[in-house]
């Protein structure tokens, strides 16, 4: 039987794992910073601009914003279902980006 690692106490002083980040080029000519949000960190409900359905808390997804806009772009970030973001070139967003 495989061994299980004991759960880490919240106050152990070990920092949480960093969120995975990457920069992707879009068909519109802009670069986008894409950050994966794991299910354990998804604590709010958002509306996906790709399909216009809710991304409920506890569902892994991605947060996306224009990479070239600096810190101001964080105010314009959008939360997408991972599959909707991956297939965004196949259809237009249901909601206006900005």
N, CA, C and O atoms as a MOPAC input file, in Angstrom:
PM7 MOZYME 1SCF
protein

 N      0.85500 1    -1.16900 1     0.00000 1
 C      0.00000 1     0.00000 1     0.00000 1
 C      0.90700 1     1.24000 1     0.00000 1
 O      1.85800 1     1.30200 1     0.77800 1
 N      0.62100 1     2.23600 1    -0.87200 1
 C      1.46500 1     3.43400 1    -0.90900 1
 C      1.29700 1     4.26800 1     0.35300 1
 O      0.22700 1     4.30700 1     0.96000 1
 N      2.36700 1     4.92200 1     0.72500 1
 C      2.31400 1     5.80400 1     1.89200 1
 C      1.66900 1     7.12200 1     1.52600 1
 O      1.80100 1     7.59700 1     0.39900 1
 N      0.99200 1     7.69300 1     2.45600 1
 C      0.38600 1     9.00800 1     2.25600 1
 C      1.17500 1    10.02100 1     3.05100 1
 O      1.59500 1     9.76000 1     4.17800 1
 N      1.36900 1    11.16800 1     2.45800 1
 C      2.04100 1    12.25000 1     3.14600 1
 C      1.06400 1    12.89000 1     4.11300 1
 O     -0.08400 1    13.14700 1     3.75100 1
 N      1.50500 1    13.15400 1     5.34600 1
 C      0.56900 1    13.78400 1     6.29600 1
 C      0.20500 1    15.18700 1     5.83400 1
 O      1.02100 1    15.85600 1     5.19900 1
 N     -1.00200 1    15.64400 1     6.14100 1
 C     -1.39600 1    16.99600 1     5.71800 1
 C     -0.49200 1    18.04200 1     6.36900 1
 O     -0.09900 1    17.91600 1     7.52800 1
 N     -0.17800 1    19.06600 1     5.60000 1
 C      0.67500 1    20.15400 1     6.06900 1
 C     -0.17900 1    21.14000 1     6.86800 1
 O     -1.21200 1    21.59400 1     6.37600 1
 N      0.23200 1    21.47600 1     8.08500 1
 C     -0.53300 1    22.47500 1     8.84000 1
 C     -0.48800 1    23.83100 1     8.14100 1
 O      0.51100 1    24.17700 1     7.51100 1
 N     -1.55800 1    24.58700 1     8.25400 1
 C     -1.63800 1    25.87700 1     7.57400 1
 C     -0.59700 1    26.86500 1     8.08000 1
 O     -0.16200 1    27.73900 1     7.33000 1
 N     -0.19800 1    26.74500 1     9.31600 1
 C      0.77400 1    27.68100 1     9.86300 1
 C      2.19300 1    27.10100 1     9.88100 1
 O      3.00400 1    27.46000 1    10.73500 1
 N      2.48400 1    26.20900 1     8.94100 1
 C      3.77600 1    25.53900 1     8.93500 1
 C      4.91500 1    26.44600 1     8.47500 1
 O      6.08100 1    26.09000 1     8.63900 1
 N      4.60800 1    27.59300 1     7.91200 1
 C      5.65400 1    28.48700 1     7.41600 1
 C      6.09600 1    28.14900 1     6.00600 1
 O      6.91400 1    28.86700 1     5.43100 1
 N      5.57400 1    27.07500 1     5.43700 1
 C      5.90200 1    26.70500 1     4.06700 1
 C      4.96200 1    27.45700 1     3.14400 1
 O      3.74400 1    27.32200 1     3.26200 1
 N      5.51100 1    28.25900 1     2.21400 1
 C      4.63600 1    29.04900 1     1.34500 1
 C      3.84500 1    28.15000 1     0.39700 1
 O      4.30700 1    27.06700 1     0.04000 1
 N      2.65900 1    28.59300 1    -0.00900 1
 C      1.87400 1    27.80300 1    -0.96800 1
 C      2.56900 1    27.78100 1    -2.32000 1
 O      3.41600 1    28.62500 1    -2.61300 1
 N      2.20300 1    26.81400 1    -3.12800 1
 C      2.77800 1    26.72000 1    -4.46900 1
 C      2.41000 1    27.94800 1    -5.28800 1
 O      1.27700 1    28.42300 1    -5.20500 1
 N      3.34400 1    28.47200 1    -6.07500 1
 C      3.01600 1    29.63300 1    -6.90900 1
 C      2.06500 1    29.23400 1    -8.03400 1
 O      2.04100 1    28.08600 1    -8.47800 1
 N      1.29200 1    30.20400 1    -8.47600 1
 C      0.37500 1    29.95300 1    -9.58200 1
 C      1.16700 1    29.85800 1   -10.87300 1
 O      2.15700 1    30.56600 1   -11.05600 1
 N      0.73600 1    28.99300 1   -11.75800 1
 C      1.41400 1    28.80300 1   -13.03200 1
 C      1.06800 1    29.95900 1   -13.97200 1
 O     -0.10600 1    30.26600 1   -14.18000 1
 N      2.10800 1    30.60600 1   -14.54300 1
 C      1.90600 1    31.76600 1   -15.42200 1
 C      2.58800 1    31.51300 1   -16.75100 1
 O      3.61600 1    30.84000 1   -16.82900 1
 N      1.98800 1    32.07000 1   -17.80000 1
 C      2.59800 1    31.99100 1   -19.12800 1
 C      2.09100 1    33.15600 1   -19.96000 1
 O      1.06900 1    33.75800 1   -19.63000 1
 N      2.79300 1    33.47500 1   -21.02700 1
 C      2.37100 1    34.52300 1   -21.94700 1
 C      2.04300 1    33.86500 1   -23.27800 1
 O      2.84000 1    33.08900 1   -23.80600 1
 N      0.86700 1    34.17600 1   -23.82000 1
 C      0.42500 1    33.63200 1   -25.10400 1
 C      0.11800 1    34.77300 1   -26.05100 1
 O     -0.38200 1    35.82100 1   -25.64000 1
 N      0.42200 1    34.56300 1   -27.32700 1
 C      0.08600 1    35.54000 1   -28.36100 1
 C     -1.29500 1    35.22500 1   -28.90100 1
 O     -1.61500 1    34.07200 1   -29.19100 1
 N     -2.10700 1    36.26000 1   -29.03300 1
 C     -3.45000 1    36.07800 1   -29.55800 1
 C     -3.51600 1    36.38200 1   -31.04600 1
 O     -2.61400 1    37.01600 1   -31.59300 1
 N     -4.56800 1    35.93700 1   -31.69400 1
 C     -4.76400 1    36.19600 1   -33.11800 1
 C     -4.99000 1    37.67800 1   -33.38400 1
 O     -4.84500 1    38.13500 1   -34.51800 1
 N     -5.34600 1    38.43700 1   -32.34100 1
 C     -5.58200 1    39.87100 1   -32.48200 1
 C     -4.28700 1    40.68000 1   -32.41100 1
 O     -4.32100 1    41.90800 1   -32.49200 1
 N     -3.13400 1    39.99800 1   -32.25900 1
 C     -1.85800 1    40.69300 1   -32.22500 1
 C     -1.38800 1    41.09200 1   -30.84000 1
 O     -0.28400 1    41.61900 1   -30.69800 1
 N     -2.19100 1    40.85600 1   -29.81700 1
 C     -1.81800 1    41.20000 1   -28.44500 1
 C     -1.23400 1    39.97200 1   -27.75000 1
 O     -1.55700 1    38.83300 1   -28.09000 1
 N     -0.37100 1    40.22700 1   -26.77500 1
 C      0.12400 1    39.16700 1   -25.90800 1
 C     -0.72100 1    39.16700 1   -24.64400 1
 O     -1.06900 1    40.22600 1   -24.12000 1
 N     -1.04700 1    37.97900 1   -24.15900 1
 C     -1.87100 1    37.83400 1   -22.96300 1
 C     -1.12800 1    37.03800 1   -21.91600 1
 O     -0.51000 1    36.01800 1   -22.22400 1
 N     -1.18400 1    37.50000 1   -20.67500 1
 C     -0.67400 1    36.70800 1   -19.57500 1
 C     -1.80200 1    35.80500 1   -19.11300 1
 O     -2.91900 1    36.25700 1   -18.86400 1
 N     -1.49500 1    34.53400 1   -19.00600 1
 C     -2.48700 1    33.52700 1   -18.64400 1
 C     -2.02500 1    32.87000 1   -17.34900 1
 O     -0.91000 1    32.35500 1   -17.27300 1
 N     -2.86600 1    32.88800 1   -16.35400 1
 C     -2.52500 1    32.29800 1   -15.06500 1
 C     -3.52800 1    31.19500 1   -14.74800 1
 O     -4.73500 1    31.43600 1   -14.71000 1
 N     -3.02600 1    29.99500 1   -14.52300 1
 C     -3.88900 1    28.87100 1   -14.15600 1
 C     -4.31600 1    29.01300 1   -12.70500 1
 O     -3.49300 1    29.25900 1   -11.82300 1
 N     -5.60000 1    28.85700 1   -12.46900 1
 C     -6.15500 1    28.92000 1   -11.12500 1
 C     -6.60700 1    27.50400 1   -10.75800 1
 O     -7.58400 1    27.00800 1   -11.31900 1
 N     -5.90900 1    26.84600 1    -9.82500 1
 C     -6.32800 1    25.49000 1    -9.44700 1
 C     -7.64500 1    25.51500 1    -8.67700 1
 O     -8.03300 1    26.54000 1    -8.11500 1
 N     -8.31200 1    24.38700 1    -8.66100 1
 C     -9.63000 1    24.29900 1    -8.01500 1
 C     -9.58300 1    24.71500 1    -6.54900 1
 O    -10.52800 1    25.32500 1    -6.04800 1
 N     -8.50200 1    24.39400 1    -5.86500 1
 C     -8.40600 1    24.72800 1    -4.44000 1
 C     -8.34000 1    26.23300 1    -4.20300 1
 O     -8.69100 1    26.70200 1    -3.12000 1
 N     -7.89500 1    26.99300 1    -5.19700 1
 C     -7.79600 1    28.45500 1    -5.04700 1
 C     -8.95500 1    29.19800 1    -5.70500 1
 O     -9.04000 1    30.42300 1    -5.60900 1
 N     -9.82500 1    28.48700 1    -6.35500 1
 C    -10.97700 1    29.11100 1    -7.01600 1
 C    -12.08400 1    29.28000 1    -5.98700 1
 O    -12.87700 1    28.36700 1    -5.75700 1
 N    -12.13100 1    30.45900 1    -5.36900 1
 C    -13.05400 1    30.66400 1    -4.25100 1
 C    -14.23900 1    31.56600 1    -4.58600 1
 O    -15.12900 1    31.74600 1    -3.75400 1
 N    -14.26400 1    32.13100 1    -5.78100 1
 C    -15.36400 1    33.01500 1    -6.17800 1
 C    -16.01400 1    32.48200 1    -7.44300 1
 O    -15.44600 1    31.63600 1    -8.13300 1
 N    -17.19000 1    32.97200 1    -7.73900 1
 C    -17.88800 1    32.62400 1    -8.97100 1
 C    -17.66700 1    33.74000 1    -9.98400 1
 O    -17.80600 1    34.91900 1    -9.66200 1
 N    -17.32100 1    33.35700 1   -11.21600 1
 C    -17.09300 1    34.30300 1   -12.31000 1
 C    -17.95500 1    33.91100 1   -13.49900 1
 O    -18.51100 1    32.81400 1   -13.53200 1
 N    -18.06600 1    34.80200 1   -14.47300 1
 C    -18.76000 1    34.49700 1   -15.71200 1
 C    -17.73800 1    34.45600 1   -16.83100 1
 O    -17.03000 1    35.43600 1   -17.06300 1
 N    -17.65500 1    33.32700 1   -17.52900 1
 C    -16.68900 1    33.12500 1   -18.60600 1
 C    -17.10300 1    33.94400 1   -19.82600 1
 O    -18.24300 1    33.82900 1   -20.27700 1
 N    -16.19400 1    34.77900 1   -20.37900 1
 C    -16.54900 1    35.54800 1   -21.57500 1
 C    -16.60700 1    34.69500 1   -22.83500 1
 O    -17.11500 1    35.15100 1   -23.86000 1
 N    -16.10100 1    33.47800 1   -22.78000 1
 C    -16.12800 1    32.61000 1   -23.95600 1
 C    -17.46900 1    31.95000 1   -24.18500 1
 O    -17.92900 1    31.84800 1   -25.32200 1
 N    -18.10300 1    31.49700 1   -23.10800 1
 C    -19.36900 1    30.77300 1   -23.24400 1
 C    -20.51900 1    31.44300 1   -22.50300 1
 O    -21.67100 1    31.03600 1   -22.65100 1
 N    -20.21300 1    32.46900 1   -21.70500 1
 C    -21.19100 1    33.20500 1   -20.91600 1
 C    -21.84700 1    32.34000 1   -19.83700 1
 O    -22.94500 1    32.65900 1   -19.37900 1
 N    -21.19400 1    31.25800 1   -19.42900 1
 C    -21.67300 1    30.43800 1   -18.32200 1
 C    -20.85000 1    30.74700 1   -17.08400 1
 O    -19.75700 1    31.30500 1   -17.18100 1
 N    -21.36800 1    30.38800 1   -15.93500 1
 C    -20.65600 1    30.62500 1   -14.68000 1
 C    -19.47300 1    29.68000 1   -14.52100 1
 O    -19.52100 1    28.52200 1   -14.93400 1
 N    -18.41800 1    30.19700 1   -13.91700 1
 C    -17.31200 1    29.37900 1   -13.42600 1
 C    -17.51400 1    29.38200 1   -11.91300 1
 O    -17.22100 1    30.37700 1   -11.24900 1
 N    -17.99600 1    28.31000 1   -11.38700 1
 C    -18.33100 1    28.25400 1    -9.96400 1
 C    -17.08200 1    28.07600 1    -9.11200 1
 O    -16.04700 1    27.61900 1    -9.59700 1
 N    -17.18600 1    28.43500 1    -7.86200 1
 C    -16.06300 1    28.24900 1    -6.95300 1
 C    -15.72800 1    26.75600 1    -6.88400 1
 O    -16.61200 1    25.90000 1    -6.93100 1
 N    -14.44000 1    26.47300 1    -6.77200 1
 C    -13.97700 1    25.08900 1    -6.73500 1
 C    -13.70600 1    24.48700 1    -8.10400 1
 O    -13.36900 1    23.30700 1    -8.19800 1
 N    -13.84700 1    25.28200 1    -9.18100 1
 C    -13.59000 1    24.79600 1   -10.53500 1
 C    -12.29400 1    25.42900 1   -11.04800 1
 O    -12.15900 1    26.65300 1   -11.06100 1
 N    -11.35300 1    24.59800 1   -11.46700 1
 C    -10.10100 1    25.10500 1   -12.02700 1
 C    -10.38900 1    25.86700 1   -13.31500 1
 O    -11.24800 1    25.46300 1   -14.09900 1
 N     -9.66600 1    26.97800 1   -13.53900 1
 C     -9.86400 1    27.79900 1   -14.72200 1
 C     -8.61800 1    28.65200 1   -14.94400 1
 O     -7.60400 1    28.43700 1   -14.28000 1
 N     -8.67400 1    29.61400 1   -15.86200 1
 C     -7.55200 1    30.51500 1   -16.10000 1
 C     -8.01100 1    31.95600 1   -15.95100 1
 O     -9.15300 1    32.29400 1   -16.26300 1
 N     -7.09900 1    32.80700 1   -15.46700 1
 C     -7.31300 1    34.25100 1   -15.42900 1
 C     -6.41000 1    34.84700 1   -16.50300 1
 O     -5.23600 1    34.48900 1   -16.59600 1
 N     -6.95400 1    35.75900 1   -17.31600 1
 C     -6.24200 1    36.27100 1   -18.48800 1
 C     -6.31400 1    37.78500 1   -18.52400 1
 O     -7.35300 1    38.37200 1   -18.22000 1
 N     -5.19400 1    38.42500 1   -18.90200 1
 C     -5.17300 1    39.86600 1   -19.11900 1
 C     -4.07500 1    40.18800 1   -20.11700 1
 O     -3.16300 1    39.39000 1   -20.33500 1
 N     -4.17100 1    41.37000 1   -20.72300 1
 C     -3.15700 1    41.78300 1   -21.69800 1
 C     -1.82500 1    41.98900 1   -20.99900 1
 O     -1.74300 1    42.68300 1   -19.98600 1
 N     -0.79600 1    41.38800 1   -21.54100 1
 C      0.52900 1    41.42600 1   -20.91800 1
 C      1.19100 1    42.78200 1   -21.07500 1
 O      2.00600 1    43.16400 1   -20.23600 1
 N      0.86700 1    43.51400 1   -22.11900 1
 C      1.56900 1    44.77100 1   -22.40600 1
 C      0.97700 1    45.97800 1   -21.68600 1
 O      1.49900 1    47.08400 1   -21.82700 1
 N     -0.08300 1    45.80100 1   -20.92700 1
 C     -0.73000 1    46.92800 1   -20.25600 1
 C     -0.21400 1    47.17900 1   -18.84500 1
 O     -0.68100 1    48.10700 1   -18.18500 1
 N      0.73300 1    46.37900 1   -18.36400 1
 C      1.29700 1    46.59400 1   -17.03700 1
 C      0.30200 1    46.30300 1   -15.93000 1
 O     -0.60200 1    45.48200 1   -16.08600 1
 N      0.48100 1    46.98500 1   -14.81200 1
 C     -0.35900 1    46.75400 1   -13.63500 1
 C     -1.82000 1    47.15000 1   -13.86800 1
 O     -2.71800 1    46.57400 1   -13.25400 1
 N     -2.06400 1    48.11600 1   -14.73800 1
 C     -3.44600 1    48.53900 1   -15.00900 1
 C     -4.24800 1    47.40300 1   -15.64000 1
 O     -5.47300 1    47.37300 1   -15.52100 1
 N     -3.57900 1    46.47800 1   -16.30300 1
 C     -4.27300 1    45.37800 1   -16.96300 1
 C     -4.91800 1    44.42900 1   -15.96000 1
 O     -5.87900 1    43.73700 1   -16.29400 1
 N     -4.40200 1    44.39100 1   -14.74300 1
 C     -4.99400 1    43.50300 1   -13.74300 1
 C     -6.45200 1    43.85100 1   -13.47300 1
 O     -7.24500 1    42.97500 1   -13.12600 1
 N     -6.81000 1    45.11400 1   -13.62900 1
 C     -8.21300 1    45.50900 1   -13.46100 1
 C     -9.08200 1    44.98000 1   -14.59300 1
 O    -10.29600 1    44.85100 1   -14.43800 1
 N     -8.46400 1    44.67200 1   -15.73600 1
 C     -9.20000 1    44.18400 1   -16.90000 1
 C     -9.10000 1    42.67300 1   -17.07600 1
 O     -9.48500 1    42.15300 1   -18.12300 1
 N     -8.59500 1    41.96000 1   -16.07900 1
 C     -8.45000 1    40.50700 1   -16.22500 1
 C     -9.81800 1    39.85500 1   -16.28300 1
 O    -10.78700 1    40.33400 1   -15.69400 1
 N     -9.86700 1    38.76400 1   -16.99900 1
 C    -11.09700 1    37.99000 1   -17.14900 1
 C    -10.80500 1    36.54600 1   -16.78600 1
 O     -9.71100 1    36.04200 1   -17.03500 1
 N    -11.77900 1    35.89200 1   -16.20200 1
 C    -11.64700 1    34.49000 1   -15.82900 1
 C    -12.38100 1    33.65700 1   -16.87200 1
 O    -13.55800 1    33.88800 1   -17.14700 1
 N    -11.68100 1    32.68900 1   -17.45000 1
 C    -12.19400 1    31.83800 1   -18.52200 1
 C    -12.16200 1    30.38300 1   -18.08300 1
 O    -11.28800 1    29.98600 1   -17.31200 1
 N    -13.11400 1    29.58000 1   -18.56800 1
 C    -12.94000 1    28.13400 1   -18.49600 1
 C    -11.68500 1    27.81500 1   -19.29700 1
 O    -11.42800 1    28.45400 1   -20.31700 1
 N    -10.91600 1    26.85800 1   -18.86300 1
 C     -9.67700 1    26.51400 1   -19.55400 1
 C     -9.96000 1    26.10900 1   -20.99900 1
 O     -9.23300 1    26.52400 1   -21.90100 1
 N    -10.98600 1    25.31900 1   -21.23600 1
 C    -11.32300 1    24.88800 1   -22.59600 1
 C    -11.80900 1    26.05600 1   -23.45500 1
 O    -11.49400 1    26.11600 1   -24.64300 1
 N    -12.56200 1    26.97700 1   -22.87700 1
 C    -13.03300 1    28.14500 1   -23.63400 1
 C    -11.84600 1    28.99900 1   -24.08300 1
 O    -11.81900 1    29.47600 1   -25.21800 1
 N    -10.86100 1    29.19400 1   -23.19400 1
 C     -9.68200 1    29.97100 1   -23.56300 1
 C     -8.89800 1    29.26100 1   -24.66500 1
 O     -8.43800 1    29.90400 1   -25.60800 1
 N     -8.74300 1    27.95700 1   -24.55600 1
 C     -7.99100 1    27.19700 1   -25.55400 1
 C     -8.67100 1    27.23400 1   -26.92600 1
 O     -7.99500 1    27.16500 1   -27.95200 1
 N     -9.99700 1    27.34200 1   -26.95000 1
 C    -10.74700 1    27.31600 1   -28.21600 1
 C    -11.27500 1    28.68000 1   -28.61600 1
 O    -12.18700 1    28.76400 1   -29.43800 1
 N    -10.72800 1    29.75100 1   -28.05800 1
 C    -11.25500 1    31.09000 1   -28.32600 1
 C    -11.12800 1    31.50100 1   -29.79000 1
 O    -11.91300 1    32.32300 1   -30.26100 1
 N    -10.16300 1    30.95200 1   -30.51700 1
 C     -9.98000 1    31.31200 1   -31.92600 1
 C    -11.09500 1    30.74700 1   -32.80500 1
 O    -11.29200 1    31.20200 1   -33.93100 1
 N    -11.81300 1    29.76700 1   -32.29700 1
 C    -12.87300 1    29.12600 1   -33.08300 1
 C    -14.20100 1    29.85900 1   -33.02900 1
 O    -15.11400 1    29.55800 1   -33.79700 1
 N    -14.31200 1    30.83000 1   -32.11300 1
 C    -15.55700 1    31.58900 1   -32.01200 1
 C    -15.28300 1    32.93200 1   -31.36200 1
 O    -14.23400 1    33.14000 1   -30.75300 1
 N    -16.22200 1    33.82300 1   -31.49600 1
 C    -16.11500 1    35.14800 1   -30.88400 1
 C    -16.54400 1    35.07600 1   -29.42800 1
 O    -17.39800 1    34.26200 1   -29.07700 1
 N    -15.97000 1    35.91100 1   -28.57900 1
 C    -16.44800 1    35.93600 1   -27.19000 1
 C    -17.90100 1    36.37700 1   -27.12900 1
 O    -18.35700 1    37.15700 1   -27.96500 1
 N    -18.62100 1    35.87900 1   -26.14300 1
 C    -20.01900 1    36.25700 1   -25.99500 1
 C    -20.14900 1    37.59200 1   -25.27700 1
 O    -21.20400 1    38.22400 1   -25.33300 1
 N    -19.09000 1    38.02900 1   -24.60400 1
 C    -19.08700 1    39.30500 1   -23.88400 1
 C    -17.93400 1    40.14600 1   -24.38100 1
 O    -16.88400 1    39.62700 1   -24.75900 1
 N    -18.13900 1    41.43800 1   -24.37700 1
 C    -17.09200 1    42.34300 1   -24.82900 1
 C    -15.91100 1    42.29000 1   -23.87900 1
 O    -16.09000 1    42.27800 1   -22.66100 1
 N    -14.69600 1    42.25800 1   -24.43200 1
 C    -13.47600 1    42.11200 1   -23.61400 1
 C    -13.25400 1    43.30700 1   -22.71800 1
 O    -12.99800 1    43.13700 1   -21.52600 1
 N    -13.34300 1    44.51300 1   -23.25200 1
 C    -13.03900 1    45.68700 1   -22.40900 1
 C    -14.24200 1    46.59400 1   -22.24500 1
 O    -14.15400 1    47.61900 1   -21.56900 1

